[in-house]
Amino acid sequence: MNQRLLAEIGRTQRLEIGNALKRSRGLSVNEMVDRMRMSYMGIKQHCLTLQRDGYLDTWRRPQKWDARKWFIV
């Protein structure tokens, strides 16, 4: 990474999040919570900042539909 990028990212947590994502094919916020010692909202806020600044692209993964969750007898 170049110095400008490091200066813009700045915070160690954002750098850790960027490195974790770089080493994977993408992680959900919950997956990052499991890997890092940070709260869900902390990771989410850092990701939103990284996305706003153009360093991160996000998308939603469709969740598997489970009929058992909807039809309880």
ABEGO torsion letter per residue (X at the ends): XBAAAAAAAGBAAAAAAAAAAAABAEBBAAAAAAABBBBAAAAAAAAAAAAAAGABBBBBBBBBBBAAAABBX
